[in-house]
Amino acid sequence: MSAETPEERTGLQMEQSTDPLTLFTAWMADAKASELNDPNAMSLATSTQDGHPSVRIVLLKRFNANGFAFYTNGDSRKGHELRANPRAALCLHWKSLKRQVRIEGPLVELPPEDVDAYFHSRHRMSQTGAWASQQSRPLASREDLIERTHEIEVKFPGEIPRPPYWTGFSVQPIRFELWQERDFRLHDRFLFERADPSATWTKQRLYP
């Protein structure tokens, strides 16, 4: 008998899957078709070396078997924390689909050529903004930020080079949890784990 609802069909797919990345790829495609804004928005949790956590929203720019990549100002709070304690947790929630994904693992900083390629693919104003923003530092007024942006426009009338502090990171998942909402809080929840990014996944269903 075929599943009667989208949630039941998804639950069956979760039950049968042995690869969380395959499920995630399908879920991201669904999210791009159903979410109004930023289906690739994800919470990024970091921590200082002594265990003080912080979390913020960033955009997932690329994912594959090697990791989940995002880009940022390396001199920001998150940049300092990621370098001091190179592990992170991600969470994506798609309200339209009633789905959630949680990913945890070590991370690596992306190579300069990768970061250069992505930086130069951005809108010119986003590139000037990367230079103008001293991310996470005090700002006296919005007018100061706009003035700094104009100064960068004058300084770089042609191609804008990537700021030396602007970089990217890739989280290499070793813990991957997928969650599908079901009626009466009887949700489907599966956990995939592996000892390191090169190992084989193990899988188990969790109580919701």
C-alpha positions in Angstrom: 0.0 0.0 0.0 1.4 3.4 -1.0 1.8 6.2 1.6 -1.3 8.5 1.8 0.4 11.8 2.7 3.6 13.6 1.8 4.8 13.2 5.4 4.2 9.4 5.2 6.0 9.2 2.0 8.9 11.1 3.4 8.9 8.9 6.5 9.2 5.8 4.3 12.1 7.3 2.4 13.9 8.1 5.7 13.3 4.5 6.8 14.8 3.1 3.7 17.7 5.5 3.2 21.3 4.6 4.0 22.9 7.9 2.9 21.8 11.2 4.6 23.4 13.3 1.9 21.0 11.7 -0.7 18.1 12.6 1.5 19.4 16.1 2.1 19.8 16.7 -1.6 16.2 15.8 -2.2 15.0 17.9 0.7 17.0 20.9 -0.5 15.4 20.6 -3.9 12.0 20.5 -2.3 12.8 23.5 -0.1 13.9 25.6 -3.1 10.5 24.9 -4.7 8.5 25.6 -1.5 10.3 28.2 0.7 9.5 31.8 0.0 13.0 33.1 1.0 16.5 31.7 1.4 15.9 27.9 1.5 19.6 27.6 2.1 19.5 29.7 5.4 20.9 27.7 8.3 21.8 28.3 11.9 25.5 28.1 12.6 26.5 27.3 16.1 30.1 27.9 17.3 31.9 27.9 20.6 35.0 29.5 22.2 37.7 27.2 23.4 36.3 27.4 26.9 32.8 26.5 25.9 30.9 29.7 25.4 28.4 29.1 22.5 27.0 31.5 20.0 24.7 31.0 17.0 23.6 33.0 14.0 22.1 32.5 10.5 24.4 32.1 7.5 23.7 30.8 4.0 24.7 27.4 2.8 26.5 28.0 -0.5 27.6 24.5 -1.5 27.3 20.9 -0.2 28.6 17.5 -1.2 30.2 14.5 0.3 33.2 16.6 1.4 31.2 19.1 3.5 28.8 22.0 3.8 30.4 25.3 2.8 29.7 28.9 3.7 31.6 32.2 3.5 32.3 34.9 6.0 34.5 37.6 7.4 37.3 35.7 9.1 37.9 38.5 11.6 34.3 38.3 12.8 33.3 36.7 16.1 32.4 33.4 14.3 35.6 33.5 12.3 37.7 33.7 15.5 35.7 31.0 17.2 35.9 28.7 14.2 39.6 29.0 14.1 40.1 28.6 17.8 37.6 25.6 18.1 37.2 24.1 14.6 34.0 22.3 15.1 30.5 23.5 14.4 26.8 22.6 14.3 24.3 23.5 11.6 20.5 23.5 11.6 18.2 24.0 8.7 14.4 24.3 9.2 11.9 24.4 6.4 8.5 25.4 7.8 6.7 24.9 4.6 7.8 21.3 4.5 7.7 20.6 8.3 11.3 19.4 8.2 14.5 20.0 10.1 18.1 18.9 9.5 20.9 19.1 12.1 24.5 18.6 11.1 27.6 18.5 13.4 31.3 17.9 12.7 34.8 19.3 12.3 35.5 21.9 9.7 38.2 23.0 7.4 39.0 26.5 6.0 38.4 26.6 2.2 41.4 27.2 -0.1 42.0 30.7 -1.3 41.2 29.9 -5.0 37.8 28.6 -3.9 37.1 31.7 -1.8 38.3 34.0 -4.6 36.0 32.3 -7.2 33.0 32.7 -4.9 33.8 36.3 -3.9 34.0 37.4 -7.5 30.7 35.7 -8.3 28.9 38.1 -5.9 27.2 41.3 -6.8 29.6 44.2 -6.9 27.8 46.0 -4.0 28.2 42.8 -1.9 31.9 42.9 -2.6 32.2 46.5 -1.5 30.2 45.7 1.5 32.6 43.0 2.5 35.4 45.6 2.5 33.3 48.2 4.2 32.1 46.1 7.1 34.4 45.4 10.1 32.0 42.6 11.1 31.2 42.3 14.8 32.9 45.5 15.7 31.2 48.6 17.1 29.7 51.0 14.4 29.0 54.6 15.3 26.2 55.1 12.7 24.7 53.8 9.5 26.1 56.9 7.8 29.6 55.8 8.6 29.0 52.4 7.0 27.6 54.1 3.8 30.6 56.4 3.7 33.0 53.5 4.0 31.1 51.8 1.1 31.5 54.9 -1.1 35.3 55.0 -0.2 35.7 51.4 -1.4 33.9 52.2 -4.6 36.4 55.0 -5.3 39.4 53.0 -4.2 38.5 50.1 -6.6 36.9 51.5 -9.8 37.6 48.2 -11.6 37.7 44.7 -10.2 37.4 44.5 -6.5 40.0 42.2 -4.9 38.9 39.8 -2.2 39.6 41.3 1.3 42.4 39.3 3.0 40.2 38.5 5.9 37.2 37.3 3.9 37.2 33.5 3.8 35.1 30.3 3.7 34.7 27.2 5.8 33.3 23.7 5.2 31.7 21.6 7.9 32.4 17.9 7.5 29.5 16.0 8.9 30.0 13.2 11.4 26.5 13.5 12.9 23.5 14.0 10.6 19.9 14.1 11.9 16.8 14.4 9.8 13.4 15.2 11.2 9.9 15.1 9.6 6.9 16.5 11.5 4.0 14.1 11.9 0.6 14.5 13.6 0.3 14.6 17.4 4.1 15.1 17.8 4.8 11.5 16.6 7.5 12.7 14.3 10.0 10.7 12.2 13.5 11.3 13.4 16.6 9.5 12.2 20.2 9.9 13.2 23.2 9.0 11.0 26.6 8.9 12.6 30.2 8.0 11.7 33.5 8.2 13.5 35.2 10.5 11.0 34.4 12.1 7.6 35.8 9.2 5.7 33.9 6.4 7.7 30.7 4.6 6.8 27.4 5.9 8.2 25.5 4.1 10.9 21.8 4.8 11.3 19.1 4.7 14.0 15.6 5.9 14.6 15.2 8.3 17.6 12.2 9.0 19.8 10.8 12.3 18.8 
